[in-house]
Amino acid sequence: MRPRNQNIHELVRKNLFREDLYYRLNVIPIDIPPLRQRTLDIIPLSVHFLQVYNQMYKLDKVLTKEALHVLEGYHWPGNVRELQNMIERLVVTAREEHISARDVLSNLYESKPRDQEKKPIVREIIPLKEAVEEVETQLISLALQKYGTAAKVAQILGVSPATLSRRMQKLLS
């Protein structure tokens, strides 16, 4: 089992980490905020990773402007490593030379394909919870296709970005 991140200063205070080693490591403290707080870094990092993976796989894929906007609007809980993995996945799996917003959206938010043309039509009585989940799924999918970013979708649907993210994760599980 991998140890969780811990406060080294606190470990030194509790004599669980060598003080001399702490001071060797703590010469210049570097605080790197998470990627979601550095949205200006998302596009340059995406372009960099795209070049790396194009070279590695001997391909010539291109991210469309819309695809970059979708990447920029995502909250990246896995930070730079998640972005790097996403770009590699897009390079390898995109069928066309131009990686579209639709490619990005399907990789970010869909773990299994959904019938995009499916519309809710009430023909029989079903549990309300199931009906609400189906409508919610369709609303989120349509809004993502139309507006491209999770932040804009959250605003349009009148929910917080965190709520939208939780709903998307729930719908995909």
C-alpha positions, 0 to 999 in steps of 0.5 A, a space after each residue: 500500500 502506497 503511503 499518503 502525502 504527509 506533512 514532513 514538518 509535522 513528522 519531524 516534530 513527532 520524531 518520525 522523520 529525521 530532522 537533519 534530512 528534513 533540512 537538507 530537503 527543505 533548502 528551497 520550498 517549492 509550492 506548485 498549485 494544482 492544475 485546476 488553479 493554473 488554467 493558463 498552463 492547460 493549453 501549453 501543456 496539452 500542446 507539449 504532450 501532443 508533440 511528445 506523443 505524436 513523435 512517440 507514435 509517429 503520428 501527426 494529430 492536431 487538437 482543434 480550438 474547441 478541443 482545447 477549450 474543453 480541456 481548459 474547462 475540465 477541473 483535472 483532479 489528477 493534475 498534470 499526470 491526468 492531462 498527460 494521460 488524456 492527451 496520450 489516450 486522445 492521440 492513440 484513439 482519435 480516428 481523425 487527424 484533428 482531435 475534436 471537442 467531441 473526442 475530448 468530451 467522450 474521453 473525459 466524461 463517458 466511460 461507456 457509449 450512450 445513445 445520443 439520439 435517445 429522447 425521454 418519451 413516457 410510455 409507461 410508469 417508471 420510478 421517478 428516480 430513474 426518469 430524473 436520472 435519464 433526463 439529467 444524463 441527456 441534459 448534461 450530454 447536450 449541454 456539454 456538446 453545445 457549450 464544451 466546458 464543464 464550467 459553462 455547462 454548470 452555469 447554464 444548468 444552474 449548478 456548481 461545477 462540483 455538483 456537475 462533476 459529481 453528477 457526471 461521475 454518478 451517471 457514468 458509474 
